[in-house]
């Protein structure tokens, strides 16, 4: 279970409607990444804001869509790929910022190559590249 690492901006305000929606889908004091994204879309807010709500409501974040955290019993679900195609390697390397691949760029690569997010994170594991800047704020 991860907590949001970033504090909300001072002007951020709590909506009871959003809070209640989050609490209604939380299980065992946790909210899954994919559910956070669904709610962000529903309420026209950023996934980061859902992370703020999760913290405000003392909920953890689980089941990262890249497989990086929130899985039981091993916490992490992603494992290094046995091999990484030249095309995927090129896309990842082009998207690096200070040697790291942002979560949003990992998602974009998966979409542009029509592969799963797990394939991108598995390639990063094999290439010893850290994924950074979780869109919900968990890391």
C-alpha positions in Angstrom: 0.0 0.0 0.0 1.4 3.4 -1.0 0.5 6.8 0.1 0.6 10.0 -2.0 4.1 11.5 -1.7 3.0 15.0 -2.6 1.0 17.5 -0.6 -2.0 19.1 -2.2 -1.7 22.8 -3.1 -2.9 25.2 -0.5 -6.0 26.1 -2.6 -7.1 22.4 -2.9 -10.5 21.9 -1.4 -12.3 18.7 -0.4 -15.5 17.8 -2.1 -17.8 15.6 -0.1 -19.3 14.1 -3.3 -15.8 12.9 -4.5 -14.9 11.8 -1.0 -18.1 9.7 -0.7 -17.5 8.2 -4.2 -14.0 7.2 -3.3 -15.0 5.7 0.1 -17.8 3.7 -1.7 -15.3 1.9 -3.9 -12.4 1.5 -1.4 -11.7 -2.0 -0.2 -9.8 -2.7 3.0 -8.9 1.0 3.3 -7.3 1.0 -0.2 -8.2 2.2 -3.7 -6.9 0.5 -6.8 -5.0 2.6 -9.4 -7.5 1.8 -12.2 -10.4 2.9 -10.0 -8.6 6.1 -9.1 -8.3 6.8 -12.9 -11.9 6.0 -13.4 -13.0 8.4 -10.7 -10.7 11.2 -12.0 -12.3 10.9 -15.4 -15.8 10.8 -13.9 -15.2 14.0 -11.8 -13.0 15.7 -14.4 -10.1 16.0 -12.1 -6.5 14.8 -12.3 -5.4 11.4 -11.0 -3.1 13.3 -8.7 -6.1 14.9 -7.0 -7.6 11.4 -6.4 -4.2 10.7 -4.6 -4.8 13.8 -2.4 -8.3 12.5 -1.6 -6.9 9.0 -0.8 -4.4 10.6 1.7 -7.1 12.9 3.1 -9.3 9.8 3.7 -6.4 7.7 5.0 -6.6 5.3 2.1 -3.7 3.5 0.5 -3.1 3.1 -3.2 -2.9 -0.4 -4.6 -2.6 -2.4 -7.9 -0.4 0.0 -9.9 -1.3 -0.5 -13.5 2.5 -0.8 -14.3 2.8 -3.5 -11.6 5.1 -1.5 -9.5 3.3 -1.6 -6.1 0.2 -2.8 -4.3 0.1 -6.5 -5.0 0.0 -9.2 -2.4 2.1 -11.0 -1.2 5.1 -9.6 -3.1 4.0 -5.9 -3.3 5.3 -5.7 -6.9 3.9 -7.7 -9.8 6.2 -6.7 -12.6 9.3 -8.7 -13.5 12.1 -8.0 -16.0 11.4 -9.1 -19.5 13.6 -11.8 -20.9 14.2 -9.7 -24.0 13.3 -6.2 -25.1 12.7 -5.3 -28.8 14.8 -2.6 -30.4 11.6 -0.6 -31.1 10.5 -0.6 -27.5 14.1 0.1 -26.3 14.2 3.1 -28.7 10.9 4.5 -27.5 11.8 4.1 -23.9 15.3 5.7 -24.4 13.7 8.7 -26.3 11.3 9.3 -23.4 13.8 9.3 -20.6 14.2 12.3 -18.4 17.4 12.3 -16.3 17.6 8.5 -16.8 14.1 7.8 -15.6 10.8 7.1 -17.4 7.8 8.9 -16.1 4.6 6.9 -15.5 2.7 9.0 -18.0 5.4 8.4 -20.7 5.3 4.6 -19.9 1.5 4.7 -20.6 2.0 6.7 -23.8 4.6 4.2 -25.1 2.2 1.3 -24.4 -0.6 3.1 -26.2 1.5 4.1 -29.2 3.0 0.6 -29.6 -0.3 -1.1 -28.8 1.2 -3.2 -26.0 0.3 -3.5 -22.4 1.6 -1.2 -19.7 3.1 -4.2 -18.0 5.2 -4.9 -21.1 6.7 -1.4 -20.8 7.4 -1.7 -17.1 8.9 -5.2 -17.6 11.2 -3.8 -20.3 12.2 -1.0 -17.9 13.0 -3.6 -15.3 15.2 -5.5 -17.7 16.9 -2.3 -18.8 17.4 -1.1 -15.1 15.4 2.0 -15.7 13.3 3.4 -12.9 9.8 4.6 -13.6 9.1 7.9 -11.8 6.4 10.5 -11.3 3.4 8.3 -10.6 0.3 10.0 -11.9 -1.6 9.4 -8.6 1.5 10.5 -6.6 2.4 7.2 -5.0 6.1 7.7 -6.1 
